[in-house]
Amino acid sequence: MKWQKALLTTLQRHQGKKIALAVDTSTNEVNTELIDNIISLFAQLNPETQLVQSDFKIRDVSSIDKAKVTYYKHGKSSYTEVLEWGETENIDILFYITDVTGYFYEDLKVEYDVMWLVPNDFVPKVPFGKTLKIA
């Protein structure tokens, strides 16, 4: 329950801010029930949250209460487009559910908070932001 409390605390701390939740859809070898539960938590605590589905490109941006996540099997992911989208949309904090094995442009400047939600036992080093193991 440690990660659940940390996630809940972070969400409560950002109450009233512009929040987005991104889901890496590049593989279907993930705990979809866990991801669905996290999406439900965001929908309950902050219904204005935007859900971004992305692999090597953004596949869908929708209201968190209306989206159905579609996963792919190719394993290719890039974070650049989502991170640039967050900048354009003036997001205050982006939560990103991913294994952090994708690509992003090295010189990318991110001026908002990012929390990487990693659904694996292995948590790679992230270039910026904070990580939270949700496995």
mmCIF file of the C-alpha atoms, coordinates in Angstrom:
data_MODEL
# 
_entry.id   MODEL 
# 
loop_
_atom_site.group_PDB 
_atom_site.id 
_atom_site.type_symbol 
_atom_site.label_atom_id 
_atom_site.label_alt_id 
_atom_site.label_comp_id 
_atom_site.label_asym_id 
_atom_site.label_entity_id 
_atom_site.label_seq_id 
_atom_site.pdbx_PDB_ins_code 
_atom_site.Cartn_x 
_atom_site.Cartn_y 
_atom_site.Cartn_z 
_atom_site.occupancy 
_atom_site.B_iso_or_equiv 
_atom_site.pdbx_formal_charge 
_atom_site.auth_seq_id 
_atom_site.auth_comp_id 
_atom_site.auth_asym_id 
_atom_site.auth_atom_id 
_atom_site.pdbx_PDB_model_num 
ATOM 1   C CA . MET A 1 1   ? 0.000   0.000  0.000   1.00 0.00 ? 1   MET A CA 1 
ATOM 2   C CA . LYS A 1 2   ? 3.012   2.289  0.095   1.00 0.00 ? 2   LYS A CA 1 
ATOM 3   C CA . TRP A 1 3   ? 2.823   3.360  -3.568  1.00 0.00 ? 3   TRP A CA 1 
ATOM 4   C CA . GLN A 1 4   ? -0.952  3.858  -3.352  1.00 0.00 ? 4   GLN A CA 1 
ATOM 5   C CA . LYS A 1 5   ? -0.506  6.284  -0.470  1.00 0.00 ? 5   LYS A CA 1 
ATOM 6   C CA . ALA A 1 6   ? 2.273   8.157  -2.294  1.00 0.00 ? 6   ALA A CA 1 
ATOM 7   C CA . LEU A 1 7   ? 0.125   8.454  -5.434  1.00 0.00 ? 7   LEU A CA 1 
ATOM 8   C CA . LEU A 1 8   ? -2.925  9.573  -3.470  1.00 0.00 ? 8   LEU A CA 1 
ATOM 9   C CA . THR A 1 9   ? -0.879  12.165 -1.566  1.00 0.00 ? 9   THR A CA 1 
ATOM 10  C CA . THR A 1 10  ? 0.586   13.545 -4.800  1.00 0.00 ? 10  THR A CA 1 
ATOM 11  C CA . LEU A 1 11  ? -2.857  13.756 -6.405  1.00 0.00 ? 11  LEU A CA 1 
ATOM 12  C CA . GLN A 1 12  ? -4.288  15.545 -3.376  1.00 0.00 ? 12  GLN A CA 1 
ATOM 13  C CA . ARG A 1 13  ? -1.350  17.967 -3.356  1.00 0.00 ? 13  ARG A CA 1 
ATOM 14  C CA . HIS A 1 14  ? -2.133  18.876 -6.980  1.00 0.00 ? 14  HIS A CA 1 
ATOM 15  C CA . GLN A 1 15  ? -5.878  19.291 -6.424  1.00 0.00 ? 15  GLN A CA 1 
ATOM 16  C CA . GLY A 1 16  ? -7.163  22.167 -8.574  1.00 0.00 ? 16  GLY A CA 1 
ATOM 17  C CA . LYS A 1 17  ? -4.171  21.968 -10.934 1.00 0.00 ? 17  LYS A CA 1 
ATOM 18  C CA . LYS A 1 18  ? -4.179  20.845 -14.563 1.00 0.00 ? 18  LYS A CA 1 
ATOM 19  C CA . ILE A 1 19  ? -3.386  17.125 -14.503 1.00 0.00 ? 19  ILE A CA 1 
ATOM 20  C CA . ALA A 1 20  ? -2.832  14.604 -17.285 1.00 0.00 ? 20  ALA A CA 1 
ATOM 21  C CA . LEU A 1 21  ? -2.368  10.844 -17.118 1.00 0.00 ? 21  LEU A CA 1 
ATOM 22  C CA . ALA A 1 22  ? -0.487  9.216  -19.999 1.00 0.00 ? 22  ALA A CA 1 
ATOM 23  C CA . VAL A 1 23  ? -0.511  5.475  -20.648 1.00 0.00 ? 23  VAL A CA 1 
ATOM 24  C CA . ASP A 1 24  ? 2.204   3.816  -22.714 1.00 0.00 ? 24  ASP A CA 1 
ATOM 25  C CA . THR A 1 25  ? 0.181   1.582  -25.042 1.00 0.00 ? 25  THR A CA 1 
ATOM 26  C CA . SER A 1 26  ? 3.129   0.061  -26.928 1.00 0.00 ? 26  SER A CA 1 
ATOM 27  C CA . THR A 1 27  ? 2.632   -3.401 -25.445 1.00 0.00 ? 27  THR A CA 1 
ATOM 28  C CA . ASN A 1 28  ? -0.246  -5.511 -24.250 1.00 0.00 ? 28  ASN A CA 1 
ATOM 29  C CA . GLU A 1 29  ? 2.010   -7.336 -21.774 1.00 0.00 ? 29  GLU A CA 1 
ATOM 30  C CA . VAL A 1 30  ? 1.014   -5.132 -18.862 1.00 0.00 ? 30  VAL A CA 1 
ATOM 31  C CA . ASN A 1 31  ? -1.216  -5.440 -15.831 1.00 0.00 ? 31  ASN A CA 1 
ATOM 32  C CA . THR A 1 32  ? -4.308  -3.909 -17.435 1.00 0.00 ? 32  THR A CA 1 
ATOM 33  C CA . GLU A 1 33  ? -6.354  -4.329 -14.257 1.00 0.00 ? 33  GLU A CA 1 
ATOM 34  C CA . LEU A 1 34  ? -3.818  -2.239 -12.328 1.00 0.00 ? 34  LEU A CA 1 
ATOM 35  C CA . ILE A 1 35  ? -3.832  0.449  -15.011 1.00 0.00 ? 35  ILE A CA 1 
ATOM 36  C CA . ASP A 1 36  ? -7.653  0.482  -15.117 1.00 0.00 ? 36  ASP A CA 1 
ATOM 37  C CA . ASN A 1 37  ? -7.720  0.911  -11.322 1.00 0.00 ? 37  ASN A CA 1 
ATOM 38  C CA . ILE A 1 38  ? -5.305  3.845  -11.520 1.00 0.00 ? 38  ILE A CA 1 
ATOM 39  C CA . ILE A 1 39  ? -7.424  5.450  -14.249 1.00 0.00 ? 39  ILE A CA 1 
ATOM 40  C CA . SER A 1 40  ? -10.505 5.005  -12.027 1.00 0.00 ? 40  SER A CA 1 
ATOM 41  C CA . LEU A 1 41  ? -8.699  6.635  -9.099  1.00 0.00 ? 41  LEU A CA 1 
ATOM 42  C CA . PHE A 1 42  ? -7.797  9.669  -11.234 1.00 0.00 ? 42  PHE A CA 1 
ATOM 43  C CA . ALA A 1 43  ? -11.391 9.863  -12.539 1.00 0.00 ? 43  ALA A CA 1 
ATOM 44  C CA . GLN A 1 44  ? -12.743 9.910  -8.980  1.00 0.00 ? 44  GLN A CA 1 
ATOM 45  C CA . LEU A 1 45  ? -10.244 12.387 -7.538  1.00 0.00 ? 45  LEU A CA 1 
ATOM 46  C CA . ASN A 1 46  ? -9.856  14.708 -10.512 1.00 0.00 ? 46  ASN A CA 1 
ATOM 47  C CA . PRO A 1 47  ? -12.537 14.184 -13.209 1.00 0.00 ? 47  PRO A CA 1 
ATOM 48  C CA . GLU A 1 48  ? -10.990 16.950 -15.351 1.00 0.00 ? 48  GLU A CA 1 
ATOM 49  C CA . THR A 1 49  ? -7.856  14.832 -15.893 1.00 0.00 ? 49  THR A CA 1 
ATOM 50  C CA . GLN A 1 50  ? -6.966  14.287 -19.543 1.00 0.00 ? 50  GLN A CA 1 
ATOM 51  C CA . LEU A 1 51  ? -6.015  10.716 -20.494 1.00 0.00 ? 51  LEU A CA 1 
ATOM 52  C CA . VAL A 1 52  ? -3.319  10.458 -23.159 1.00 0.00 ? 52  VAL A CA 1 
ATOM 53  C CA . GLN A 1 53  ? -2.798  7.124  -24.896 1.00 0.00 ? 53  GLN A CA 1 
ATOM 54  C CA . SER A 1 54  ? 0.510   6.926  -26.682 1.00 0.00 ? 54  SER A CA 1 
ATOM 55  C CA . ASP A 1 55  ? 3.130   4.567  -28.038 1.00 0.00 ? 55  ASP A CA 1 
ATOM 56  C CA . PHE A 1 56  ? 5.473   6.030  -30.671 1.00 0.00 ? 56  PHE A CA 1 
ATOM 57  C CA . LYS A 1 57  ? 2.835   8.730  -31.239 1.00 0.00 ? 57  LYS A CA 1 
ATOM 58  C CA . ILE A 1 58  ? -0.221  10.035 -29.442 1.00 0.00 ? 58  ILE A CA 1 
ATOM 59  C CA . ARG A 1 59  ? -3.140  7.739  -30.273 1.00 0.00 ? 59  ARG A CA 1 
ATOM 60  C CA . ASP A 1 60  ? -5.869  9.470  -28.269 1.00 0.00 ? 60  ASP A CA 1 
ATOM 61  C CA . VAL A 1 61  ? -6.461  12.328 -25.854 1.00 0.00 ? 61  VAL A CA 1 
ATOM 62  C CA . SER A 1 62  ? -9.782  12.238 -24.072 1.00 0.00 ? 62  SER A CA 1 
ATOM 63  C CA . SER A 1 63  ? -11.561 12.894 -20.832 1.00 0.00 ? 63  SER A CA 1 
ATOM 64  C CA . ILE A 1 64  ? -10.500 10.293 -18.281 1.00 0.00 ? 64  ILE A CA 1 
ATOM 65  C CA . ASP A 1 65  ? -14.072 9.157  -17.647 1.00 0.00 ? 65  ASP A CA 1 
ATOM 66  C CA . LYS A 1 66  ? -14.781 8.370  -21.321 1.00 0.00 ? 66  LYS A CA 1 
ATOM 67  C CA . ALA A 1 67  ? -11.671 6.598  -22.534 1.00 0.00 ? 67  ALA A CA 1 
ATOM 68  C CA . LYS A 1 68  ? -11.119 2.939  -23.220 1.00 0.00 ? 68  LYS A CA 1 
ATOM 69  C CA . VAL A 1 69  ? -7.420  2.088  -23.423 1.00 0.00 ? 69  VAL A CA 1 
ATOM 70  C CA . THR A 1 70  ? -6.250  0.213  -26.510 1.00 0.00 ? 70  THR A CA 1 
ATOM 71  C CA . TYR A 1 71  ? -2.908  -1.603 -26.315 1.00 0.00 ? 71  TYR A CA 1 
ATOM 72  C CA . TYR A 1 72  ? -0.603  -2.588 -29.175 1.00 0.00 ? 72  TYR A CA 1 
ATOM 73  C CA . LYS A 1 73  ? 1.976   -5.365 -29.585 1.00 0.00 ? 73  LYS A CA 1 
ATOM 74  C CA . HIS A 1 74  ? 4.879   -3.648 -31.350 1.00 0.00 ? 74  HIS A CA 1 
ATOM 75  C CA . GLY A 1 75  ? 6.804   -2.504 -28.256 1.00 0.00 ? 75  GLY A CA 1 
ATOM 76  C CA . LYS A 1 76  ? 7.915   0.841  -29.740 1.00 0.00 ? 76  LYS A CA 1 
ATOM 77  C CA . SER A 1 77  ? 7.421   3.900  -27.589 1.00 0.00 ? 77  SER A CA 1 
ATOM 78  C CA . SER A 1 78  ? 8.541   7.492  -27.593 1.00 0.00 ? 78  SER A CA 1 
ATOM 79  C CA . TYR A 1 79  ? 7.765   10.007 -24.876 1.00 0.00 ? 79  TYR A CA 1 
ATOM 80  C CA . THR A 1 80  ? 8.658   13.152 -26.832 1.00 0.00 ? 80  THR A CA 1 
ATOM 81  C CA . GLU A 1 81  ? 5.236   13.855 -28.362 1.00 0.00 ? 81  GLU A CA 1 
ATOM 82  C CA . VAL A 1 82  ? 3.406   13.427 -25.045 1.00 0.00 ? 82  VAL A CA 1 
ATOM 83  C CA . LEU A 1 83  ? 5.898   15.613 -23.179 1.00 0.00 ? 83  LEU A CA 1 
ATOM 84  C CA . GLU A 1 84  ? 5.614   18.320 -25.852 1.00 0.00 ? 84  GLU A CA 1 
ATOM 85  C CA . TRP A 1 85  ? 1.813   18.020 -25.700 1.00 0.00 ? 85  TRP A CA 1 
ATOM 86  C CA . GLY A 1 86  ? 1.975   18.587 -21.932 1.00 0.00 ? 86  GLY A CA 1 
ATOM 87  C CA . GLU A 1 87  ? 3.969   21.775 -22.486 1.00 0.00 ? 87  GLU A CA 1 
ATOM 88  C CA . THR A 1 88  ? 1.530   23.036 -25.144 1.00 0.00 ? 88  THR A CA 1 
ATOM 89  C CA . GLU A 1 89  ? -1.478  22.254 -22.940 1.00 0.00 ? 89  GLU A CA 1 
ATOM 90  C CA . ASN A 1 90  ? 0.077   23.983 -19.894 1.00 0.00 ? 90  ASN A CA 1 
ATOM 91  C CA . ILE A 1 91  ? -0.124  20.848 -17.790 1.00 0.00 ? 91  ILE A CA 1 
ATOM 92  C CA . ASP A 1 92  ? 0.939   21.313 -14.162 1.00 0.00 ? 92  ASP A CA 1 
ATOM 93  C CA . ILE A 1 93  ? 1.754   17.637 -13.621 1.00 0.00 ? 93  ILE A CA 1 
ATOM 94  C CA . LEU A 1 94  ? 1.892   14.650 -15.955 1.00 0.00 ? 94  LEU A CA 1 
ATOM 95  C CA . PHE A 1 95  ? 1.636   11.140 -14.577 1.00 0.00 ? 95  PHE A CA 1 
ATOM 96  C CA . TYR A 1 96  ? 3.033   8.630  -17.077 1.00 0.00 ? 96  TYR A CA 1 
ATOM 97  C CA . ILE A 1 97  ? 2.347   4.882  -16.731 1.00 0.00 ? 97  ILE A CA 1 
ATOM 98  C CA . THR A 1 98  ? 5.242   3.218  -18.548 1.00 0.00 ? 98  THR A CA 1 
ATOM 99  C CA . ASP A 1 99  ? 8.182   0.864  -18.163 1.00 0.00 ? 99  ASP A CA 1 
ATOM 100 C CA . VAL A 1 100 ? 10.477  3.817  -19.090 1.00 0.00 ? 100 VAL A CA 1 
ATOM 101 C CA . THR A 1 101 ? 12.127  1.930  -21.958 1.00 0.00 ? 101 THR A CA 1 
ATOM 102 C CA . GLY A 1 102 ? 10.951  4.322  -24.671 1.00 0.00 ? 102 GLY A CA 1 
ATOM 103 C CA . TYR A 1 103 ? 12.737  7.123  -26.483 1.00 0.00 ? 103 TYR A CA 1 
ATOM 104 C CA . PHE A 1 104 ? 12.612  10.869 -25.967 1.00 0.00 ? 104 PHE A CA 1 
ATOM 105 C CA . TYR A 1 105 ? 14.513  13.740 -27.505 1.00 0.00 ? 105 TYR A CA 1 
ATOM 106 C CA . GLU A 1 106 ? 17.533  14.394 -25.254 1.00 0.00 ? 106 GLU A CA 1 
ATOM 107 C CA . ASP A 1 107 ? 17.402  18.188 -25.467 1.00 0.00 ? 107 ASP A CA 1 
ATOM 108 C CA . LEU A 1 108 ? 13.733  18.285 -24.558 1.00 0.00 ? 108 LEU A CA 1 
ATOM 109 C CA . LYS A 1 109 ? 13.014  20.821 -21.836 1.00 0.00 ? 109 LYS A CA 1 
ATOM 110 C CA . VAL A 1 110 ? 10.097  19.966 -19.568 1.00 0.00 ? 110 VAL A CA 1 
ATOM 111 C CA . GLU A 1 111 ? 8.909   22.879 -17.441 1.00 0.00 ? 111 GLU A CA 1 
ATOM 112 C CA . TYR A 1 112 ? 6.215   21.014 -15.497 1.00 0.00 ? 112 TYR A CA 1 
ATOM 113 C CA . ASP A 1 113 ? 6.203   18.138 -13.012 1.00 0.00 ? 113 ASP A CA 1 
ATOM 114 C CA . VAL A 1 114 ? 6.409   14.567 -14.305 1.00 0.00 ? 114 VAL A CA 1 
ATOM 115 C CA . MET A 1 115 ? 5.801   11.443 -12.245 1.00 0.00 ? 115 MET A CA 1 
ATOM 116 C CA . TRP A 1 116 ? 6.732   8.173  -13.941 1.00 0.00 ? 116 TRP A CA 1 
ATOM 117 C CA . LEU A 1 117 ? 4.453   5.356  -12.699 1.00 0.00 ? 117 LEU A CA 1 
ATOM 118 C CA . VAL A 1 118 ? 6.394   2.160  -13.391 1.00 0.00 ? 118 VAL A CA 1 
ATOM 119 C CA . PRO A 1 119 ? 4.348   -1.079 -13.321 1.00 0.00 ? 119 PRO A CA 1 
ATOM 120 C CA . ASN A 1 120 ? 7.428   -3.357 -13.146 1.00 0.00 ? 120 ASN A CA 1 
ATOM 121 C CA . ASP A 1 121 ? 9.784   -4.543 -10.442 1.00 0.00 ? 121 ASP A CA 1 
ATOM 122 C CA . PHE A 1 122 ? 12.722  -2.960 -12.282 1.00 0.00 ? 122 PHE A CA 1 
ATOM 123 C CA . VAL A 1 123 ? 12.662  0.846  -12.236 1.00 0.00 ? 123 VAL A CA 1 
ATOM 124 C CA . PRO A 1 124 ? 15.088  2.445  -14.715 1.00 0.00 ? 124 PRO A CA 1 
ATOM 125 C CA . LYS A 1 125 ? 16.704  5.803  -14.048 1.00 0.00 ? 125 LYS A CA 1 
ATOM 126 C CA . VAL A 1 126 ? 14.614  8.670  -15.395 1.00 0.00 ? 126 VAL A CA 1 
ATOM 127 C CA . PRO A 1 127 ? 16.123  11.823 -16.931 1.00 0.00 ? 127 PRO A CA 1 
ATOM 128 C CA . PHE A 1 128 ? 13.822  14.153 -14.971 1.00 0.00 ? 128 PHE A CA 1 
ATOM 129 C CA . GLY A 1 129 ? 10.826  14.017 -12.700 1.00 0.00 ? 129 GLY A CA 1 
ATOM 130 C CA . LYS A 1 130 ? 10.139  11.404 -10.053 1.00 0.00 ? 130 LYS A CA 1 
ATOM 131 C CA . THR A 1 131 ? 9.454   7.683  -10.253 1.00 0.00 ? 131 THR A CA 1 
ATOM 132 C CA . LEU A 1 132 ? 6.978   5.597  -8.370  1.00 0.00 ? 132 LEU A CA 1 
ATOM 133 C CA . LYS A 1 133 ? 7.032   1.812  -8.667  1.00 0.00 ? 133 LYS A CA 1 
ATOM 134 C CA . ILE A 1 134 ? 3.429   0.640  -8.858  1.00 0.00 ? 134 ILE A CA 1 
ATOM 135 C CA . ALA A 1 135 ? 4.111   -3.112 -9.217  1.00 0.00 ? 135 ALA A CA 1 
# 
